[in-house]
Amino acid sequence: MFSRKKSSKLSSKEVEAALTRIRKGYDDYIISYMAAIDEKSAFEDRYITALHARVDLTRFIKDEIEHLQALTRERENEKASMSLRVKAPPVDKRSFADKIMAELEKKIEKYPEMDIHEEASIEVKKLYGALNELDVLHWGGISNFIRKVYSSTVSYELENRLLRMTTMGEDNVPPELERYLFLLKQRHQYSSELFREAQECIKRASFFLNELKRILEECQDRGLMDENVEIAYKYVENIISDFRLKDLKRF
């Protein structure tokens, strides 16, 4: 794959190029063989581990290329052993990531964006924009309702968490986005950390939304909701569904 001698180390630019090719290789593998996304996720986990452990990335990339080639050979052998009458279904030529992102962006385009940074993830901008809209349009009613019929302590704790995700700080972003903005300003110096911080931002919002939904559902089951709270509950439910956050919860 490389034109250098085996003992040579790849430059940072060559490492990034190789990682891009590997990621595309996994996208093609997933689409071509109708495989689960687990293999690509496992690669990303191994890459993060390699960075933390400061392993030789030249060797890491070589091993990962060999692993992907082995997976492909295994799938080709399986296809060869099948009946020739069985034809593979046509596949969309777009990458797996492109298809997933296109579907997600279509669902979340109706939400406002929070102005974070020009290179911020569209998912983070839209999700925190949705939280801000929840705060402005619905939180007053939700907070009063939870305080009256559920728990004032729970209402206070949820409100503090929401404020940390919606109230602007010194950098014109909420406290929960300050580290994300800091990494964005470093101009790709910490790409792996930036990806993980974006996921942490999504996780914090998801934990909040799912816990709020659980509390409102309990009240709904007890027949305690009024019309305004029902509207707010539906808004929370829609955010969770549109951003695919149903399974991303603390408990």
BAFI-3210 file (N, C-alpha, C; in Angstrom, 3 decimals, decimal comma, padded with zeros to 6 digits):
// residues 251
n [1|2|3|4|5|6|7|8|9|10|11|12|13|14|15|16|17|18|19|20|21|22|23|24|25|26|27|28|29|30|31|32|33|34|35|36|37|38|39|40|41|42|43|44|45|46|47|48|49|50|51|52|53|54|55|56|57|58|59|60|61|62|63|64|65|66|67|68|69|70|71|72|73|74|75|76|77|78|79|80|81|82|83|84|85|86|87|88|89|90|91|92|93|94|95|96|97|98|99|100|101|102|103|104|105|106|107|108|109|110|111|112|113|114|115|116|117|118|119|120|121|122|123|124|125|126|127|128|129|130|131|132|133|134|135|136|137|138|139|140|141|142|143|144|145|146|147|148|149|150|151|152|153|154|155|156|157|158|159|160|161|162|163|164|165|166|167|168|169|170|171|172|173|174|175|176|177|178|179|180|181|182|183|184|185|186|187|188|189|190|191|192|193|194|195|196|197|198|199|200|201|202|203|204|205|206|207|208|209|210|211|212|213|214|215|216|217|218|219|220|221|222|223|224|225|226|227|228|229|230|231|232|233|234|235|236|237|238|239|240|241|242|243|244|245|246|247|248|249|250|251]
n.u [000,810|001,963|004,589|006,967|009,838|009,510|010,385|010,073|008,462|005,133|004,131|002,275|000,339|000,159|-000,763|-003,333|-004,486|-004,420|-006,104|-008,502|-008,916|-009,222|-011,537|-013,392|-013,181|-014,396|-016,997|-017,718|-017,530|-019,581|-021,850|-021,661|-021,800|-024,004|-023,549|-023,321|-022,827|-020,981|-018,290|-016,962|-017,314|-015,850|-013,309|-012,935|-012,926|-010,605|-008,735|-008,888|-008,012|-005,427|-004,314|-004,387|-002,684|-000,368|000,719|002,612|001,584|001,967|002,354|-000,065|-001,911|-001,159|-001,827|-004,583|-005,436|-004,854|-006,620|-009,141|-008,975|-008,993|-011,549|-013,065|-012,246|-013,306|-016,071|-016,328|-015,698|-017,868|-019,916|-019,161|-019,698|-022,395|-025,511|-025,503|-027,775|-028,710|-028,890|-027,161|-028,742|-029,422|-027,352|-027,158|-024,987|-023,896|-021,862|-022,046|-022,048|-022,774|-025,436|-026,710|-026,302|-027,642|-030,269|-030,681|-030,255|-032,397|-034,533|-034,056|-033,998|-035,986|-035,592|-034,302|-030,963|-028,252|-025,906|-022,767|-020,156|-018,609|-017,697|-018,873|-020,638|-023,571|-025,549|-025,098|-025,455|-028,149|-029,438|-028,877|-030,033|-032,680|-033,024|-032,774|-035,048|-036,957|-036,534|-037,271|-039,946|-041,393|-040,388|-041,066|-043,754|-043,460|-041,647|-043,077|-045,191|-043,935|-042,855|-045,152|-046,650|-044,888|-041,976|-040,254|-037,534|-036,549|-037,427|-035,880|-033,274|-033,339|-033,817|-031,447|-029,633|-030,645|-030,270|-027,486|-027,067|-028,223|-028,005|-026,084|-022,540|-019,322|-018,009|-020,055|-021,431|-023,237|-022,281|-021,952|-021,026|-018,570|-016,004|-016,160|-016,301|-013,780|-012,081|-012,877|-011,835|-009,177|-008,422|-008,441|-006,424|-006,912|-008,463|-009,574|-010,289|-012,091|-014,186|-015,034|-015,811|-017,950|-019,725|-020,083|-021,390|-023,809|-024,641|-025,034|-027,204|-029,069|-029,379|-030,604|-033,030|-034,261|-034,624|-036,344|-038,514|-039,237|-040,171|-042,348|-043,920|-044,633|-046,291|-048,240|-049,333|-050,615|-052,665|-052,373|-051,617|-052,022|-053,331|-051,321|-048,952|-049,011|-048,525|-045,914|-044,675|-044,983|-043,301|-040,792|-040,712|-040,659|-038,153|-036,406|-037,028|-036,498|-033,767|-032,728|-032,347|-033,398|-032,333|-030,158|-029,609|-029,357|-030,241]
n.v [-001,203|001,232|003,334|003,581|002,228|-000,619|-000,047|002,640|005,474|006,669|009,924|012,543|013,518|011,412|009,404|010,395|010,310|007,561|006,631|007,751|006,294|003,738|004,034|004,579|002,146|000,476|001,519|000,817|-001,944|-002,508|-001,717|-003,258|-005,904|-005,989|-005,722|-005,375|-002,305|-002,647|-003,511|-001,281|000,523|-000,799|-000,554|002,254|002,439|000,952|002,625|004,978|003,876|003,178|005,715|006,772|004,971|005,514|004,037|002,689|004,188|003,617|000,842|000,131|000,976|-000,684|-003,226|-002,859|-002,556|-005,100|-006,549|-005,627|-006,495|-009,226|-009,595|-008,936|-010,932|-013,153|-012,676|-012,741|-015,393|-016,599|-015,721|-016,997|-019,613|-019,797|-020,465|-019,972|-018,948|-017,125|-013,744|-010,808|-008,077|-004,843|-002,045|001,091|003,521|005,514|006,301|004,535|006,221|008,630|008,111|007,660|010,129|011,841|010,994|011,552|014,359|015,233|014,686|016,378|018,945|020,793|021,917|024,700|026,111|026,198|028,738|027,881|027,230|027,490|025,040|023,204|020,200|019,455|018,012|018,460|021,251|021,510|019,911|021,221|023,623|022,820|022,182|024,727|025,922|024,366|025,269|027,998|027,951|025,972|025,262|026,706|026,000|023,192|022,972|024,139|022,355|019,838|020,493|020,829|018,401|016,277|016,486|019,018|019,095|017,447|018,960|021,277|020,222|019,249|021,648|023,091|021,535|021,884|024,641|024,767|023,839|025,670|028,368|031,157|031,521|033,004|032,661|032,860|030,496|027,787|026,470|023,638|023,285|024,436|023,154|021,725|023,823|024,937|022,887|022,862|025,288|024,745|023,987|021,298|019,996|018,212|015,949|013,390|013,719|015,773|014,547|012,727|014,478|015,786|013,657|013,329|015,710|015,274|013,040|014,065|015,798|013,933|012,217|014,002|014,604|012,079|011,395|013,434|012,833|010,321|011,030|012,708|010,852|009,143|010,841|011,255|008,685|008,606|010,282|013,057|015,153|018,343|020,129|021,874|020,839|018,367|019,078|020,020|017,671|016,114|017,484|017,013|014,247|014,095|015,257|013,337|011,138|012,096|012,711|010,281|009,245|007,478|005,117|006,075|006,586|007,124|005,098]
n.w [000,000|000,656|-000,600|000,633|002,427|004,617|007,162|007,456|008,913|008,742|007,718|009,417|007,660|005,842|007,513|008,157|005,614|005,108|007,141|006,307|003,941|005,016|006,567|004,537|003,280|005,160|005,088|002,448|002,675|004,542|003,119|000,734|001,618|003,192|005,913|009,529|011,379|013,298|012,873|011,800|013,897|015,840|014,759|015,009|017,788|018,345|017,168|018,744|021,144|020,362|019,978|022,586|023,814|022,554|020,395|017,606|014,793|012,113|012,045|013,211|011,246|009,105|010,180|010,454|007,822|006,833|008,425|007,514|004,866|005,304|006,350|004,096|002,288|003,586|003,364|000,576|000,067|001,289|-000,387|-002,741|-002,162|-002,176|-003,916|-007,438|-008,429|-006,695|-006,420|-005,564|-003,930|-005,420|-004,539|-002,871|-004,105|-002,589|000,296|003,413|005,655|004,455|003,688|006,161|007,433|005,672|005,965|008,690|008,745|007,213|008,889|011,054|010,109|010,579|013,035|014,971|014,694|016,991|017,315|017,193|016,077|012,883|011,942|013,523|014,374|012,543|013,772|016,517|016,624|015,825|017,764|020,196|019,558|019,486|022,178|023,264|022,207|023,491|026,091|025,871|024,874|026,280|028,827|031,191|031,783|032,000|034,149|036,317|036,427|037,027|039,496|041,036|040,886|040,986|041,952|043,625|043,971|041,918|039,734|040,063|039,741|037,097|035,759|036,254|034,781|032,195|031,875|031,797|029,311|027,646|028,391|027,591|027,907|028,619|026,139|024,364|024,116|025,657|028,934|028,761|026,220|026,003|026,059|023,688|021,813|022,274|021,298|018,628|017,779|017,585|015,120|013,893|015,315|017,312|016,408|017,022|019,704|019,400|017,997|019,951|021,990|020,779|020,700|023,436|024,059|022,734|024,142|026,779|026,355|025,485|027,717|029,486|028,088|027,856|030,542|031,354|029,693|030,737|033,323|032,678|031,354|033,433|034,883|032,957|032,760|035,165|034,737|035,029|033,429|031,814|028,925|027,885|028,934|027,742|025,088|025,326|026,166|023,864|022,159|023,320|022,994|020,195|019,602|020,692|019,076|016,422|016,503|017,021|019,683|021,447|022,630|023,918|026,866|030,442|032,177]
ca.u [000,000|002,820|005,754|008,173|010,320|008,719|010,875|009,780|007,270|004,265|003,962|000,923|-000,534|-000,028|-001,611|-004,705|-004,954|-004,651|-007,301|-009,648|-009,138|-009,724|-012,941|-014,183|-013,198|-015,426|-018,301|-017,975|-017,727|-020,901|-022,873|-021,547|-022,133|-025,139|-023,009|-023,630|-021,862|-020,105|-016,878|-016,401|-017,267|-014,728|-012,087|-012,803|-012,527|-009,193|-007,936|-008,832|-007,136|-004,059|-003,850|-004,129|-001,542|000,779|001,313|003,145|000,431|002,295|002,059|-001,502|-002,607|-000,872|-002,638|-006,000|-005,664|-004,875|-007,862|-010,240|-008,833|-009,410|-013,014|-013,585|-012,037|-014,269|-017,376|-016,285|-015,749|-019,251|-020,701|-018,795|-020,269|-023,855|-026,029|-025,334|-029,076|-028,990|-028,240|-027,085|-029,639|-028,710|-027,019|-026,948|-023,557|-023,402|-021,258|-022,952|-022,124|-023,537|-026,851|-027,192|-026,327|-028,685|-031,543|-030,765|-030,388|-033,752|-035,450|-033,802|-033,884|-037,040|-035,198|-033,367|-029,561|-027,530|-024,699|-021,622|-018,928|-018,919|-017,350|-019,552|-021,521|-024,948|-026,361|-024,952|-026,077|-029,599|-029,903|-028,850|-031,052|-033,957|-033,072|-033,028|-036,462|-037,682|-036,407|-038,019|-041,370|-042,106|-039,847|-041,798|-044,897|-042,988|-041,039|-044,146|-045,955|-043,154|-042,721|-046,424|-047,214|-043,867|-040,962|-039,580|-036,102|-036,306|-037,610|-034,705|-032,103|-033,497|-033,676|-030,021|-029,003|-031,080|-029,623|-026,093|-027,049|-028,913|-027,643|-024,793|-021,462|-018,382|-017,683|-021,325|-021,985|-023,552|-021,157|-021,761|-020,409|-017,329|-014,860|-016,365|-015,895|-012,322|-011,465|-013,154|-010,952|-007,790|-008,166|-008,180|-005,264|-007,354|-009,627|-010,210|-010,911|-013,226|-015,263|-015,541|-016,498|-019,245|-020,583|-020,406|-022,405|-025,060|-025,016|-025,573|-028,539|-029,938|-029,690|-031,587|-034,312|-034,874|-035,072|-037,526|-039,602|-039,670|-040,944|-043,622|-044,713|-045,214|-047,403|-049,276|-049,986|-051,461|-053,727|-052,153|-051,185|-052,983|-053,094|-050,047|-047,867|-049,081|-047,850|-044,490|-044,243|-044,886|-042,106|-039,652|-040,777|-040,236|-036,696|-035,770|-037,230|-035,844|-032,317|-032,380|-031,791|-034,226|-031,534|-028,995|-030,072|-028,531|-030,724]
ca.v [000,000|002,390|003,282|003,646|000,977|-001,067|000,519|004,066|005,918|007,529|011,285|012,809|013,636|010,062|008,686|010,852|009,799|006,122|006,469|008,069|005,147|002,610|004,320|004,365|000,707|-000,111|001,924|-000,028|-003,310|-002,576|-001,626|-004,352|-007,216|-005,821|-006,047|-004,437|-001,221|-002,987|-003,619|000,062|001,078|-001,455|000,087|003,577|002,211|000,539|003,802|005,813|003,171|003,300|007,077|006,909|004,128|006,017|002,943|003,029|004,261|002,945|-000,581|000,041|001,081|-001,918|-004,301|-002,613|-002,860|-006,562|-007,030|-005,337|-007,395|-010,560|-009,575|-008,938|-012,284|-014,057|-012,434|-013,207|-016,852|-016,958|-015,498|-018,006|-020,908|-019,736|-020,843|-018,944|-018,368|-016,052|-012,519|-009,774|-006,950|-003,610|-001,231|002,525|003,760|006,437|005,637|004,266|007,431|009,632|007,773|007,868|011,562|012,455|010,663|012,300|015,793|015,481|014,653|017,433|020,251|021,698|022,519|025,827|025,807|027,058|029,265|027,412|027,410|027,116|023,640|022,338|019,173|019,890|017,323|019,175|022,575|021,348|019,358|022,274|024,580|022,253|022,354|026,140|026,139|023,746|026,181|029,237|027,748|024,985|024,871|027,316|025,147|021,875|023,108|024,333|021,107|018,831|020,948|020,669|017,041|015,229|016,787|020,295|018,799|016,966|020,106|022,144|019,541|019,250|023,023|023,423|020,848|022,536|025,946|024,562|023,515|026,693|029,733|031,521|031,910|034,014|032,422|032,853|029,147|027,290|025,791|022,258|023,274|025,212|022,324|021,424|025,014|025,047|021,926|023,321|026,415|024,283|023,694|019,876|019,468|017,135|015,432|012,279|014,278|016,565|013,602|012,179|015,542|015,968|012,568|013,621|016,764|014,615|012,147|014,850|016,244|012,759|011,803|014,959|014,466|010,795|011,444|014,289|012,062|009,285|011,677|013,141|009,644|008,690|011,750|010,978|007,429|008,891|011,178|014,357|016,160|019,223|020,226|022,534|019,904|017,337|019,639|020,031|016,270|015,671|018,115|016,235|012,934|014,267|015,460|012,038|010,305|012,650|012,659|008,877|009,229|006,599|004,149|006,746|007,093|006,721|003,827]
ca.w [000,000|000,771|-001,461|001,436|002,982|005,745|008,412|007,487|009,603|007,949|008,206|009,913|006,499|005,282|008,467|007,964|004,322|005,259|007,972|005,448|003,047|005,816|006,917|003,326|003,061|006,019|004,539|001,272|003,180|005,173|002,069|-000,229|002,198|004,096|007,232|010,612|011,519|014,431|012,502|011,691|015,253|016,528|014,251|015,632|019,183|018,348|016,829|019,946|022,094|019,854|020,251|024,021|024,182|021,792|019,628|016,286|013,900|010,852|012,265|013,453|009,956|008,355|010,758|010,187|006,404|006,724|009,051|006,597|003,717|005,743|006,428|002,720|001,732|004,226|002,754|-000,810|000,123|001,600|-001,605|-003,732|-001,781|-002,333|-005,230|-008,445|-008,740|-005,740|-006,835|-004,531|-004,223|-005,782|-003,378|-003,081|-004,256|-001,578|001,450|004,531|006,476|003,707|003,741|007,520|007,707|004,850|006,595|009,941|008,468|006,729|010,030|012,034|009,456|011,075|014,311|014,850|015,010|017,921|016,682|017,987|015,294|011,499|011,695|014,493|013,815|012,332|014,766|017,789|016,485|015,789|019,030|021,212|019,147|019,932|023,635|023,531|021,905|024,599|027,220|025,624|024,609|027,089|030,123|032,304|032,104|032,445|035,473|037,306|036,507|037,752|040,877|041,736|040,934|041,046|042,962|043,416|043,877|040,554|038,844|040,216|039,177|035,639|035,271|036,264|033,662|030,958|031,796|031,406|027,884|026,858|028,787|027,005|028,801|028,136|024,728|023,627|024,048|026,995|029,598|028,317|024,892|026,024|025,641|022,262|021,072|022,398|020,376|017,266|017,483|017,445|013,699|013,615|016,037|018,200|015,683|017,742|020,902|018,943|017,707|021,208|022,726|020,124|021,182|024,835|024,033|022,363|025,243|027,892|025,965|025,413|029,085|030,014|027,406|028,195|031,942|031,359|029,071|031,695|034,381|032,094|031,063|034,699|035,179|031,966|033,155|036,341|034,312|035,659|032,459|031,151|027,482|027,610|029,241|026,693|023,909|025,640|026,180|022,476|021,603|023,839|022,336|018,807|019,586|020,938|017,892|015,232|016,670|017,298|021,034|022,285|023,391|024,527|028,152|031,571|032,749]
c.u [000,847|004,055|007,053|008,636|009,528|009,143|010,526|008,488|006,456|004,220|002,528|-000,073|-000,837|-000,924|-003,066|-005,287|-005,283|-005,901|-008,559|-009,969|-009,701|-011,198|-013,852|-014,275|-014,254|-016,826|-018,681|-018,256|-019,136|-022,002|-022,853|-022,037|-023,285|-024,731|-023,430|-022,519|-020,803|-018,626|-016,237|-016,300|-016,103|-013,398|-011,868|-012,377|-011,059|-008,287|-007,796|-007,900|-005,678|-003,482|-003,506|-002,889|-000,260|001,496|001,823|001,996|000,703|001,953|000,555|-002,276|-002,392|-001,747|-004,116|-006,350|-005,754|-006,159|-009,057|-010,185|-009,287|-010,932|-013,633|-013,425|-013,047|-015,659|-017,422|-016,356|-017,172|-020,134|-020,435|-019,445|-021,785|-024,252|-025,874|-026,660|-029,407|-028,195|-028,257|-028,008|-028,841|-028,461|-026,853|-025,448|-023,011|-022,787|-022,309|-023,152|-022,955|-025,041|-027,439|-027,317|-027,430|-030,063|-031,737|-031,019|-031,783|-034,736|-035,282|-033,758|-034,897|-036,647|-034,249|-031,949|-029,046|-026,225|-023,493|-020,316|-019,240|-018,628|-017,986|-020,463|-022,937|-025,860|-026,291|-025,651|-027,602|-030,140|-029,930|-029,781|-032,435|-034,113|-033,376|-034,493|-037,347|-037,684|-037,317|-039,534|-042,099|-041,626|-040,596|-042,962|-044,487|-042,462|-042,096|-044,937|-045,216|-043,039|-043,997|-046,823|-046,169|-042,863|-040,300|-038,074|-035,734|-036,436|-036,389|-033,473|-032,169|-033,292|-032,214|-029,297|-029,382|-030,392|-028,164|-025,962|-027,661|-028,514|-026,231|-023,794|-020,558|-018,054|-018,923|-021,794|-022,317|-022,348|-020,892|-021,121|-019,055|-016,127|-014,966|-015,921|-014,378|-011,620|-011,704|-012,201|-009,499|-007,448|-007,656|-006,936|-005,646|-008,589|-010,334|-010,914|-012,148|-014,423|-015,882|-016,280|-017,857|-020,227|-020,989|-021,478|-023,774|-025,558|-025,638|-026,995|-029,526|-030,327|-030,772|-032,967|-035,017|-035,351|-036,322|-038,725|-040,134|-040,564|-042,323|-044,517|-045,375|-046,419|-048,561|-050,053|-050,919|-052,573|-053,598|-051,835|-052,340|-052,567|-051,728|-048,858|-047,851|-048,360|-046,338|-043,916|-044,058|-043,648|-040,856|-039,572|-040,284|-038,723|-035,981|-035,873|-036,425|-034,321|-031,814|-031,711|-032,491|-033,397|-030,332|-029,460|-029,268|-028,943|-031,558]
c.v [001,258|002,208|003,304|002,256|000,648|-000,397|001,996|004,339|006,796|008,913|011,455|012,886|012,273|009,223|009,078|010,324|008,309|005,848|006,748|006,902|003,949|002,819|004,112|002,877|000,019|000,270|001,035|-001,475|-003,473|-002,579|-002,849|-005,678|-007,146|-006,154|-005,000|-003,402|-001,542|-003,001|-002,241|000,727|000,498|-000,861|001,435|003,439|001,817|001,733|004,729|005,189|003,294|004,684|007,259|006,127|004,531|004,892|003,479|003,012|003,641|001,460|-000,776|000,050|-000,173|-003,069|-004,120|-002,878|-004,369|-007,144|-006,808|-006,238|-008,810|-010,648|-009,671|-010,309|-013,273|-013,915|-012,933|-014,732|-017,328|-016,800|-016,588|-019,349|-020,950|-020,173|-019,699|-018,283|-017,201|-014,818|-011,505|-008,623|-005,714|-002,759|000,224|002,786|004,788|005,658|005,463|005,534|008,505|009,367|008,043|009,361|012,260|012,211|011,457|013,784|016,138|015,541|015,857|018,837|021,254|022,400|023,696|025,387|026,737|027,473|028,928|027,752|026,902|025,646|022,690|021,351|019,715|019,245|018,032|020,531|022,481|020,847|020,428|023,431|024,124|022,393|023,803|026,488|025,528|024,663|027,397|029,001|026,909|024,839|025,481|026,456|023,787|021,949|023,266|023,055|020,059|019,203|020,679|019,209|015,944|015,504|018,120|020,093|018,346|018,110|021,018|021,526|019,527|020,650|023,450|022,787|021,506|023,891|025,822|024,228|024,616|028,129|030,057|031,979|032,944|033,867|032,366|031,444|028,720|026,558|024,377|022,165|023,971|024,382|021,979|022,610|025,189|024,120|022,327|024,437|025,997|023,846|022,267|019,312|018,269|016,469|014,310|012,777|015,089|015,667|013,087|013,238|015,832|014,891|012,785|014,707|016,176|013,738|012,927|015,329|015,079|012,264|012,707|014,710|013,161|010,750|012,313|013,541|011,002|009,881|012,104|011,958|009,107|009,543|011,523|009,716|007,622|009,873|012,587|015,474|017,047|019,378|020,832|021,609|018,774|017,809|019,632|018,615|015,750|016,249|017,356|014,881|013,024|014,475|014,126|011,145|010,804|012,562|011,249|008,717|008,246|005,684|004,773|007,404|006,476|005,354|003,088]
c.w [000,000|-000,092|-000,668|001,869|004,238|007,046|008,549|008,230|008,669|008,563|008,701|008,768|005,893|006,201|008,267|006,658|004,410|006,083|007,158|004,523|003,805|006,149|005,710|003,000|003,904|005,538|003,361|001,683|003,742|004,121|001,161|000,318|003,190|005,540|008,260|010,718|012,574|014,073|012,382|013,064|016,034|016,062|014,913|017,092|019,279|018,052|018,039|020,978|021,678|020,128|021,725|024,452|023,463|021,047|018,287|015,283|012,536|010,952|012,471|012,143|009,118|008,857|010,437|008,729|006,196|007,311|008,127|005,370|004,067|005,847|005,040|002,080|002,294|003,604|001,311|-000,864|000,412|000,361|-002,633|-003,442|-001,933|-003,740|-006,209|-008,809|-007,820|-006,142|-005,700|-004,898|-004,609|-004,551|-003,792|-003,098|-003,265|-000,420|002,535|005,353|005,785|003,813|005,116|007,817|006,915|005,467|007,884|009,686|007,955|007,892|010,947|011,422|009,988|012,373|014,089|015,192|016,095|017,254|017,557|017,288|013,891|011,203|012,700|013,775|013,684|013,370|016,114|017,718|016,531|017,132|020,116|020,837|019,587|021,442|024,004|023,270|022,990|025,817|027,047|025,558|025,650|028,533|031,304|032,740|032,626|033,871|036,557|037,520|037,325|039,229|041,676|041,924|041,089|042,164|042,645|043,282|042,477|039,558|038,879|039,551|037,651|035,061|035,225|035,080|032,341|030,787|031,369|029,917|027,012|027,191|028,321|028,062|028,146|026,648|023,840|023,280|025,478|027,601|029,079|026,930|024,861|025,580|024,157|021,409|021,123|021,402|018,924|016,848|017,270|016,022|013,460|014,325|016,914|017,599|016,432|018,993|020,529|018,662|019,002|022,013|022,106|020,587|022,630|024,921|023,711|023,499|026,405|027,590|025,969|026,795|029,683|029,410|027,779|029,645|032,074|030,781|030,031|032,787|033,858|031,766|032,329|035,073|034,215|032,327|034,342|036,014|034,839|034,675|031,997|029,685|027,157|027,866|028,231|025,436|024,125|025,623|024,752|021,814|022,045|023,144|020,892|018,695|019,730|019,705|016,699|015,312|017,020|018,662|021,972|023,173|024,078|025,827|029,281|032,118|031,726]
res [m|f|s|r|k|k|s|s|k|l|s|s|k|e|v|e|a|a|l|t|r|i|r|k|g|y|d|d|y|i|i|s|y|m|a|a|i|d|e|k|s|a|f|e|d|r|y|i|t|a|l|h|a|r|v|d|l|t|r|f|i|k|d|e|i|e|h|l|q|a|l|t|r|e|r|e|n|e|k|a|s|m|s|l|r|v|k|a|p|p|v|d|k|r|s|f|a|d|k|i|m|a|e|l|e|k|k|i|e|k|y|p|e|m|d|i|h|e|e|a|s|i|e|v|k|k|l|y|g|a|l|n|e|l|d|v|l|h|w|g|g|i|s|n|f|i|r|k|v|y|s|s|t|v|s|y|e|l|e|n|r|l|l|r|m|t|t|m|g|e|d|n|v|p|p|e|l|e|r|y|l|f|l|l|k|q|r|h|q|y|s|s|e|l|f|r|e|a|q|e|c|i|k|r|a|s|f|f|l|n|e|l|k|r|i|l|e|e|c|q|d|r|g|l|m|d|e|n|v|e|i|a|y|k|y|v|e|n|i|i|s|d|f|r|l|k|d|l|k|r|f]
***
